[in-house]
Every structure is written in C-alpha cells, then in structure tokens.
Amino acid sequence: MGNREQLIKELEEAPDDLVQTVLDFLHQVKVVEKRHSLVKFAGILSNSEAEELQQAIVTDCRQVDANEW
C-alpha cells in the first residue's frame, strides 16, 4: 500500500476534527511551498545525515582563531 492509499485509509477512519486539522496543515504547506524557494530542499537529508552535518558545523565552523586575522 502506497503512502497516498494509507493516508486515505487513515483519514476515512479519523474523527472529523482530525481530518480538518490535516486539511488545514496541507493548505498551509501548499502556501509555503509556493512562496519559499528553499522548500524544495526540505526533507532531502536523512536524520543521520542531518546529525552529521550539525556536528560538522559545531566542530569546524564555530571556532574563531584570533591570530588568523
């Protein structure tokens, strides 16, 4: 079963207030997607890749060598 089919099945069984919440969220995402050029990059990293990138930034980018200038 694909994601779309699974979502439809879940929504068919969900209470109306949850369906409305999901629908509101979907509309918000669509608006942001149209406005922001960086949205296309959302979700392209796995959790482990994101953690590795964050660690590299902390380790390598947040150190200042006062003698370098």
C-alpha positions as YAML, in Angstrom:
chain: A
units: angstrom
residues:
- id: 1
  name: MET
  ca: [0.00, 0.00, 0.00]
- id: 2
  name: GLY
  ca: [1.43, 3.35, -1.00]
- id: 3
  name: ASN
  ca: [1.55, 6.49, 1.13]
- id: 4
  name: ARG
  ca: [-1.45, 8.06, -0.59]
- id: 5
  name: GLU
  ca: [-3.59, 4.97, -0.11]
- id: 6
  name: GLN
  ca: [-2.50, 4.65, 3.52]
- id: 7
  name: LEU
  ca: [-3.30, 8.32, 4.17]
- id: 8
  name: ILE
  ca: [-6.75, 7.98, 2.62]
- id: 9
  name: LYS
  ca: [-7.45, 4.88, 4.71]
- id: 10
  name: GLU
  ca: [-6.33, 6.65, 7.89]
- id: 11
  name: LEU
  ca: [-8.42, 9.73, 7.06]
- id: 12
  name: GLU
  ca: [-11.51, 7.61, 6.42]
- id: 13
  name: GLU
  ca: [-11.21, 6.23, 9.95]
- id: 14
  name: ALA
  ca: [-10.23, 9.52, 11.65]
- id: 15
  name: PRO
  ca: [-12.63, 11.82, 13.51]
- id: 16
  name: ASP
  ca: [-13.79, 14.95, 11.68]
- id: 17
  name: ASP
  ca: [-11.73, 17.33, 13.83]
- id: 18
  name: LEU
  ca: [-8.52, 15.44, 12.97]
- id: 19
  name: VAL
  ca: [-9.41, 15.43, 9.28]
- id: 20
  name: GLN
  ca: [-9.90, 19.21, 9.47]
- id: 21
  name: THR
  ca: [-6.52, 19.62, 11.19]
- id: 22
  name: VAL
  ca: [-4.79, 17.59, 8.48]
- id: 23
  name: LEU
  ca: [-6.57, 19.54, 5.76]
- id: 24
  name: ASP
  ca: [-5.57, 22.87, 7.34]
- id: 25
  name: PHE
  ca: [-1.97, 21.69, 7.56]
- id: 26
  name: LEU
  ca: [-1.98, 20.61, 3.92]
- id: 27
  name: HIS
  ca: [-3.25, 24.03, 2.85]
- id: 28
  name: GLN
  ca: [-0.53, 25.77, 4.90]
- id: 29
  name: VAL
  ca: [2.18, 23.61, 3.35]
- id: 30
  name: LYS
  ca: [0.92, 24.35, -0.15]
- id: 31
  name: VAL
  ca: [1.02, 28.09, 0.53]
- id: 32
  name: VAL
  ca: [4.56, 27.93, 1.94]
- id: 33
  name: GLU
  ca: [5.67, 25.74, -0.94]
- id: 34
  name: LYS
  ca: [4.59, 28.38, -3.43]
- id: 35
  name: ARG
  ca: [6.23, 31.25, -1.55]
- id: 36
  name: HIS
  ca: [9.59, 29.98, -0.36]
- id: 37
  name: SER
  ca: [12.35, 28.93, -2.71]
- id: 38
  name: LEU
  ca: [14.09, 26.74, -0.08]
- id: 39
  name: VAL
  ca: [11.08, 24.46, 0.44]
- id: 40
  name: LYS
  ca: [12.34, 22.20, -2.34]
- id: 41
  name: PHE
  ca: [15.25, 21.25, -0.06]
- id: 42
  name: ALA
  ca: [13.10, 20.27, 2.94]
- id: 43
  name: GLY
  ca: [13.49, 16.64, 3.86]
- id: 44
  name: ILE
  ca: [16.34, 15.79, 1.48]
- id: 45
  name: LEU
  ca: [18.66, 14.70, 4.30]
- id: 46
  name: SER
  ca: [18.17, 11.61, 6.39]
- id: 47
  name: ASN
  ca: [18.30, 12.03, 10.17]
- id: 48
  name: SER
  ca: [21.82, 10.64, 10.30]
- id: 49
  name: GLU
  ca: [23.00, 12.96, 7.51]
- id: 50
  name: ALA
  ca: [21.46, 15.95, 9.28]
- id: 51
  name: GLU
  ca: [23.13, 14.99, 12.58]
- id: 52
  name: GLU
  ca: [26.47, 14.57, 10.81]
- id: 53
  name: LEU
  ca: [26.10, 17.99, 9.19]
- id: 54
  name: GLN
  ca: [25.16, 19.61, 12.51]
- id: 55
  name: GLN
  ca: [28.18, 18.02, 14.20]
- id: 56
  name: ALA
  ca: [30.48, 19.25, 11.43]
- id: 57
  name: ILE
  ca: [29.13, 22.78, 11.85]
- id: 58
  name: VAL
  ca: [29.63, 22.68, 15.63]
- id: 59
  name: THR
  ca: [33.12, 21.20, 15.31]
- id: 60
  name: ASP
  ca: [34.52, 23.11, 12.36]
- id: 61
  name: CYS
  ca: [32.55, 26.32, 11.94]
- id: 62
  name: ARG
  ca: [32.11, 27.71, 15.43]
- id: 63
  name: GLN
  ca: [35.76, 28.17, 16.27]
- id: 64
  name: VAL
  ca: [37.50, 31.50, 15.91]
- id: 65
  name: ASP
  ca: [41.26, 31.75, 15.64]
- id: 66
  name: ALA
  ca: [42.05, 35.28, 16.85]
- id: 67
  name: ASN
  ca: [45.60, 35.02, 15.45]
- id: 68
  name: GLU
  ca: [44.34, 34.23, 11.98]
- id: 69
  name: TRP
  ca: [43.21, 37.76, 11.30]
...
